[in-house]
Amino acid sequence: MMNSVSMVGVSAAIRDVEDEINHAARCSAKVLITGESGVGKEIVARLIHERSARSRGSLVTINCAGFPDSLLESELFGHVKGSFTDAHRDKRGWFEAAHGGTVFMDEIGEMSLRMQALLLRFLETGEIQRVGADRILQSVDVRVIAATHRRLLDHIADKSFREDLYYRLNVVHIEVPPLRERREDIGILLNHFLGNFATTHRVALPEIVPEAIACLNDYQWPGNVRELRNVVERLVLRSQGERITVDMLPVETRRSAGSRRSTAVLASDAPLAASKPQVLFERMCKEGASFWSEVYEPFMARDLTRSDVREVVRLGLEDTRGNYKMLVGSFNMPPEDYKKFLNFLRKYQCHVPFQSFRIMPPSLARDSARVATV
């Protein structure tokens, strides 16, 4: 995924990201890419640029977290000779250098409020004023793609990120899901990196034993695809073309698998507590809470997983015998939210087919008349 410009995977989530990339590439609108560190946000930006009409222009990548304010302003907008110590000549900034192309601003959430104000002005006017200059240069034609691993709405709430800048950047929004939510891609990525690094380091393609594959599949991958890539490179270098066994894996991947197995054994002997989806379902159906506050908001804040949302919907469809319109009422949403509800479920791969619930025996469904009156 990192050596070549491509999104590697077969999951529905990655196919959706590919679709969003293609939509974004057909226009010059600003793009905000969000997702945890290591999911591949820069790859998404590169693909948008390469598939767009700006592909003949430059793609300039800026890590906003890597520069102090004074230096970042100079790098973005340029400076004139004598404007500060060591400014021995005029220098054009990255925005000028990317004229006709794209600027990818990674970790946009790390910018200070002062730099946010300068960026907002540029986005509104396209005008460049170099540090120390007394006049504005002509406007430049640059597409801006921004990325962050932070939840910017929280930073707007605590006044550390400008709301007007957020909405200026958030024209096209692409959310890249973490690797743990698309486990079907782990094996694909594993084989991809094994082949790449075997070629890079000129060793035979190593075989990896099934037990090691199982450990890697079970691991949570907090560092996402970047972490998987680094682990595979270490394994290729360590194996030197021989078999990769469990004892060659990083300790954390082996410990994680063992911990889950132990937890599963203990849980099998313990009384079952209500699951999180069950608690949310009962809160909505029995206490009058709304789906938007109980499920949607925690999901968008990454406090709920797709599996959690699907299970809540499954419980609801069991309750309404497969009737999504009745489910809207059961989850305390107004009737006009029906399409909004379905669009949300489809966009985030949380939609559950209703057909199997339509043929359930009445003994497995609750009284649908009660649901209709909730």
LODRENKOL-695922 format. One line per field, with one value per residue (C-alpha): x, y, z; residue number from 0; residue in one letter. Coordinates in steps of 0.2 Angstrom, whole numbers, plus 5000, padded with zeros to 4 digits. Layout:
c1	c(X, ...)
c2	c(Y, ...)
c3	c(Z, ...)
seq	c(NUM, ...)
type	c(A, ...)
//
This chain:
c1	c(5000, 5014, 5027, 5014, 5000, 4985, 4972, 4975, 4960, 4944, 4933, 4917, 4925, 4939, 4928, 4918, 4934, 4939, 4922, 4925, 4942, 4935, 4921, 4934, 4946, 4932, 4932, 4944, 4934, 4943, 4945, 4946, 4952, 4950, 4955, 4967, 4986, 4993, 4977, 4984, 4977, 4992, 4989, 4971, 4977, 4990, 4976, 4965, 4979, 4984, 4967, 4962, 4965, 4979, 4989, 5002, 5005, 5015, 5009, 5016, 5015, 5016, 5016, 5009, 5014, 5033, 5036, 5034, 5023, 5036, 5044, 5027, 5022, 5038, 5037, 5018, 5019, 5037, 5048, 5058, 5076, 5080, 5063, 5071, 5088, 5095, 5083, 5097, 5087, 5069, 5060, 5044, 5033, 5024, 5008, 5017, 5027, 5011, 5002, 4991, 4993, 4988, 4994, 4991, 4991, 4993, 4989, 4979, 4973, 4990, 4990, 4990, 4975, 4986, 4991, 4973, 4968, 4982, 4976, 4958, 4962, 4972, 4958, 4946, 4956, 4970, 4982, 5000, 5009, 5027, 5033, 5041, 5033, 5023, 5012, 5002, 5007, 4995, 4983, 4988, 4978, 4980, 4969, 4970, 4968, 4969, 4970, 4969, 4968, 4959, 4941, 4940, 4922, 4929, 4942, 4930, 4920, 4935, 4940, 4956, 4951, 4941, 4924, 4924, 4941, 4933, 4918, 4930, 4940, 4926, 4918, 4922, 4925, 4933, 4934, 4947, 4942, 4955, 4962, 4953, 4936, 4941, 4950, 4946, 4960, 4974, 4978, 4978, 4990, 5001, 5004, 5006, 5020, 5028, 5030, 5036, 5049, 5055, 5059, 5066, 5078, 5082, 5077, 5065, 5047, 5045, 5031, 5021, 5014, 4995, 4997, 5007, 4993, 4980, 4989, 4991, 4973, 4968, 4979, 4970, 4983, 4982, 4995, 4985, 4992, 5008, 5011, 5007, 5019, 5033, 5030, 5030, 5047, 5055, 5048, 5055, 5072, 5073, 5067, 5079, 5067, 5064, 5047, 5040, 5034, 5024, 5040, 5046, 5031, 5032, 5028, 5013, 5004, 5007, 5002, 4986, 4980, 4984, 4975, 4959, 4959, 4961, 4947, 4936, 4939, 4935, 4919, 4912, 4911, 4904, 4886, 4883, 4881, 4870, 4880, 4882, 4870, 4857, 4859, 4857, 4842, 4833, 4837, 4829, 4814, 4810, 4816, 4812, 4830, 4834, 4845, 4854, 4860, 4862, 4870, 4874, 4884, 4895, 4898, 4904, 4915, 4922, 4915, 4905, 4910, 4901, 4898, 4889, 4878, 4874, 4869, 4858, 4849, 4848, 4839, 4827, 4823, 4819, 4808, 4799, 4799, 4810, 4801, 4813, 4800, 4793, 4811, 4812, 4798, 4805, 4821, 4812, 4816, 4803, 4796, 4805, 4821, 4818, 4829, 4843, 4843, 4845, 4858, 4868, 4867, 4873, 4886, 4895, 4891, 4879, 4864, 4857, 4846, 4828, 4822, 4826, 4816, 4801, 4800, 4803, 4791, 4780, 4787, 4804, 4797, 4790, 4772, 4774, 4759, 4769, 4783, 4772, 4766, 4783)
c2	c(5000, 5012, 5007, 5010, 5022, 5010, 5005, 4987, 4978, 4969, 4975, 4985, 4999, 5001, 5000, 5014, 5024, 5021, 5027, 5043, 5045, 5044, 5057, 5069, 5067, 5073, 5091, 5103, 5105, 5105, 5088, 5083, 5066, 5059, 5043, 5036, 5037, 5025, 5021, 5028, 5046, 5052, 5037, 5044, 5061, 5055, 5045, 5060, 5071, 5057, 5054, 5072, 5085, 5092, 5076, 5085, 5098, 5096, 5087, 5096, 5087, 5097, 5090, 5104, 5096, 5096, 5115, 5129, 5143, 5155, 5142, 5135, 5152, 5155, 5137, 5140, 5158, 5161, 5176, 5190, 5193, 5201, 5197, 5187, 5180, 5169, 5175, 5178, 5178, 5179, 5162, 5156, 5145, 5129, 5136, 5146, 5130, 5120, 5132, 5122, 5107, 5101, 5104, 5090, 5097, 5083, 5084, 5100, 5099, 5103, 5121, 5136, 5148, 5161, 5149, 5144, 5162, 5164, 5148, 5153, 5169, 5160, 5148, 5162, 5173, 5162, 5177, 5175, 5187, 5182, 5185, 5202, 5208, 5224, 5219, 5204, 5193, 5188, 5173, 5155, 5141, 5127, 5113, 5110, 5092, 5092, 5077, 5074, 5060, 5071, 5074, 5092, 5095, 5092, 5105, 5117, 5115, 5119, 5134, 5126, 5124, 5137, 5132, 5143, 5134, 5117, 5121, 5129, 5113, 5100, 5101, 5083, 5072, 5055, 5044, 5030, 5016, 5008, 4991, 4982, 4987, 4979, 4963, 4954, 4966, 4960, 4944, 4954, 4967, 4954, 4945, 4962, 4968, 4951, 4951, 4970, 4968, 4951, 4960, 4975, 4966, 4952, 4937, 4923, 4925, 4918, 4906, 4911, 4897, 4897, 4900, 4916, 4922, 4918, 4929, 4943, 4942, 4943, 4958, 4975, 4985, 5001, 5008, 5002, 4998, 5007, 4996, 4980, 4986, 4989, 4972, 4963, 4971, 4965, 4948, 4947, 4953, 4941, 4926, 4928, 4918, 4905, 4901, 4914, 4906, 4912, 4915, 4927, 4939, 4954, 4951, 4962, 4952, 4935, 4943, 4950, 4933, 4924, 4937, 4936, 4917, 4918, 4930, 4919, 4904, 4915, 4922, 4905, 4901, 4918, 4924, 4934, 4953, 4963, 4968, 4986, 4985, 4977, 4991, 5004, 4995, 4994, 5012, 5018, 5006, 5007, 5024, 5034, 5039, 5043, 5034, 5050, 5053, 5035, 5027, 5040, 5052, 5039, 5030, 5046, 5049, 5031, 5025, 5012, 5001, 4996, 4979, 4988, 4998, 4983, 4973, 4987, 4987, 4968, 4969, 4982, 4973, 4957, 4968, 4975, 4959, 4967, 4984, 4998, 5011, 5005, 5004, 5023, 5025, 5012, 5021, 5038, 5047, 5057, 5049, 5061, 5054, 5038, 5041, 5050, 5034, 5022, 5033, 5033, 5014, 5012, 5024, 5016, 4998, 4996, 4991, 4974, 4965, 4964, 4949, 4935, 4944, 4944, 4925, 4923, 4913, 4925, 4917, 4925, 4943, 4955, 4962, 4974, 4984, 4989, 4995, 5005, 5015, 5019)
c3	c(5000, 5003, 4990, 4975, 4974, 4976, 4989, 4993, 5000, 4995, 5009, 5006, 5016, 5004, 4989, 4996, 4999, 4981, 4975, 4985, 4978, 4960, 4964, 4972, 4957, 4945, 4953, 4961, 4977, 4994, 5002, 5021, 5024, 5041, 5050, 5063, 5061, 5048, 5039, 5022, 5021, 5011, 4999, 4997, 4993, 4980, 4971, 4971, 4963, 4951, 4944, 4943, 4929, 4940, 4938, 4927, 4940, 4956, 4972, 4987, 5004, 5020, 5038, 5048, 5064, 5059, 5059, 5072, 5067, 5060, 5049, 5043, 5037, 5027, 5020, 5015, 5008, 5005, 5012, 5005, 5008, 5025, 5033, 5047, 5052, 5038, 5025, 5013, 4997, 4992, 4993, 4985, 4996, 4993, 4988, 4974, 4969, 4968, 4956, 4944, 4955, 4973, 4991, 5003, 5021, 5033, 5052, 5049, 5066, 5073, 5066, 5078, 5077, 5070, 5055, 5053, 5051, 5037, 5029, 5029, 5020, 5007, 5004, 5002, 4990, 4983, 4986, 4992, 5003, 5007, 5025, 5025, 5009, 5008, 4994, 4989, 4974, 4961, 4965, 4963, 4957, 4970, 4976, 4994, 5002, 5021, 5033, 5051, 5064, 5076, 5078, 5073, 5079, 5097, 5094, 5087, 5103, 5114, 5102, 5097, 5078, 5068, 5063, 5047, 5042, 5045, 5034, 5021, 5020, 5023, 5005, 5001, 5016, 5015, 5031, 5030, 5041, 5053, 5049, 5063, 5055, 5039, 5044, 5027, 5020, 5033, 5023, 5006, 5014, 5022, 5005, 4996, 5008, 5009, 4990, 4990, 5004, 4997, 4981, 4989, 5000, 4987, 4997, 4993, 4996, 5014, 5018, 5034, 5045, 5048, 5066, 5063, 5051, 5064, 5076, 5064, 5059, 5078, 5082, 5084, 5074, 5083, 5071, 5056, 5039, 5043, 5058, 5048, 5034, 5047, 5055, 5038, 5033, 5050, 5047, 5029, 5035, 5050, 5040, 5025, 5014, 5027, 5035, 5046, 5063, 5078, 5088, 5075, 5077, 5088, 5106, 5106, 5092, 5101, 5118, 5110, 5103, 5119, 5130, 5119, 5120, 5139, 5140, 5129, 5141, 5156, 5148, 5144, 5162, 5168, 5167, 5152, 5154, 5142, 5127, 5123, 5107, 5119, 5131, 5118, 5110, 5126, 5130, 5114, 5114, 5133, 5138, 5123, 5118, 5100, 5088, 5083, 5101, 5107, 5092, 5078, 5089, 5098, 5081, 5073, 5089, 5086, 5103, 5094, 5080, 5064, 5072, 5087, 5075, 5064, 5080, 5086, 5069, 5069, 5086, 5079, 5063, 5074, 5084, 5069, 5059, 5045, 5044, 5042, 5042, 5059, 5065, 5063, 5075, 5087, 5088, 5091, 5075, 5066, 5050, 5039, 5045, 5036, 5020, 5031, 5042, 5027, 5019, 5035, 5037, 5019, 5019, 5034, 5029, 5044, 5033, 5038, 5025, 5031, 5021, 5034, 5047, 5036, 5037, 5056, 5066, 5076, 5092, 5088, 5085, 5098, 5097, 5082, 5088, 5103, 5092, 5081, 5096, 5103)
seq	c(0, 1, 2, 3, 4, 5, 6, 7, 8, 9, 10, 11, 12, 13, 14, 15, 16, 17, 18, 19, 20, 21, 22, 23, 24, 25, 26, 27, 28, 29, 30, 31, 32, 33, 34, 35, 36, 37, 38, 39, 40, 41, 42, 43, 44, 45, 46, 47, 48, 49, 50, 51, 52, 53, 54, 55, 56, 57, 58, 59, 60, 61, 62, 63, 64, 65, 66, 67, 68, 69, 70, 71, 72, 73, 74, 75, 76, 77, 78, 79, 80, 81, 82, 83, 84, 85, 86, 87, 88, 89, 90, 91, 92, 93, 94, 95, 96, 97, 98, 99, 100, 101, 102, 103, 104, 105, 106, 107, 108, 109, 110, 111, 112, 113, 114, 115, 116, 117, 118, 119, 120, 121, 122, 123, 124, 125, 126, 127, 128, 129, 130, 131, 132, 133, 134, 135, 136, 137, 138, 139, 140, 141, 142, 143, 144, 145, 146, 147, 148, 149, 150, 151, 152, 153, 154, 155, 156, 157, 158, 159, 160, 161, 162, 163, 164, 165, 166, 167, 168, 169, 170, 171, 172, 173, 174, 175, 176, 177, 178, 179, 180, 181, 182, 183, 184, 185, 186, 187, 188, 189, 190, 191, 192, 193, 194, 195, 196, 197, 198, 199, 200, 201, 202, 203, 204, 205, 206, 207, 208, 209, 210, 211, 212, 213, 214, 215, 216, 217, 218, 219, 220, 221, 222, 223, 224, 225, 226, 227, 228, 229, 230, 231, 232, 233, 234, 235, 236, 237, 238, 239, 240, 241, 242, 243, 244, 245, 246, 247, 248, 249, 250, 251, 252, 253, 254, 255, 256, 257, 258, 259, 260, 261, 262, 263, 264, 265, 266, 267, 268, 269, 270, 271, 272, 273, 274, 275, 276, 277, 278, 279, 280, 281, 282, 283, 284, 285, 286, 287, 288, 289, 290, 291, 292, 293, 294, 295, 296, 297, 298, 299, 300, 301, 302, 303, 304, 305, 306, 307, 308, 309, 310, 311, 312, 313, 314, 315, 316, 317, 318, 319, 320, 321, 322, 323, 324, 325, 326, 327, 328, 329, 330, 331, 332, 333, 334, 335, 336, 337, 338, 339, 340, 341, 342, 343, 344, 345, 346, 347, 348, 349, 350, 351, 352, 353, 354, 355, 356, 357, 358, 359, 360, 361, 362, 363, 364, 365, 366, 367, 368, 369, 370, 371, 372, 373)
type	c(M, M, N, S, V, S, M, V, G, V, S, A, A, I, R, D, V, E, D, E, I, N, H, A, A, R, C, S, A, K, V, L, I, T, G, E, S, G, V, G, K, E, I, V, A, R, L, I, H, E, R, S, A, R, S, R, G, S, L, V, T, I, N, C, A, G, F, P, D, S, L, L, E, S, E, L, F, G, H, V, K, G, S, F, T, D, A, H, R, D, K, R, G, W, F, E, A, A, H, G, G, T, V, F, M, D, E, I, G, E, M, S, L, R, M, Q, A, L, L, L, R, F, L, E, T, G, E, I, Q, R, V, G, A, D, R, I, L, Q, S, V, D, V, R, V, I, A, A, T, H, R, R, L, L, D, H, I, A, D, K, S, F, R, E, D, L, Y, Y, R, L, N, V, V, H, I, E, V, P, P, L, R, E, R, R, E, D, I, G, I, L, L, N, H, F, L, G, N, F, A, T, T, H, R, V, A, L, P, E, I, V, P, E, A, I, A, C, L, N, D, Y, Q, W, P, G, N, V, R, E, L, R, N, V, V, E, R, L, V, L, R, S, Q, G, E, R, I, T, V, D, M, L, P, V, E, T, R, R, S, A, G, S, R, R, S, T, A, V, L, A, S, D, A, P, L, A, A, S, K, P, Q, V, L, F, E, R, M, C, K, E, G, A, S, F, W, S, E, V, Y, E, P, F, M, A, R, D, L, T, R, S, D, V, R, E, V, V, R, L, G, L, E, D, T, R, G, N, Y, K, M, L, V, G, S, F, N, M, P, P, E, D, Y, K, K, F, L, N, F, L, R, K, Y, Q, C, H, V, P, F, Q, S, F, R, I, M, P, P, S, L, A, R, D, S, A, R, V, A, T, V)
//
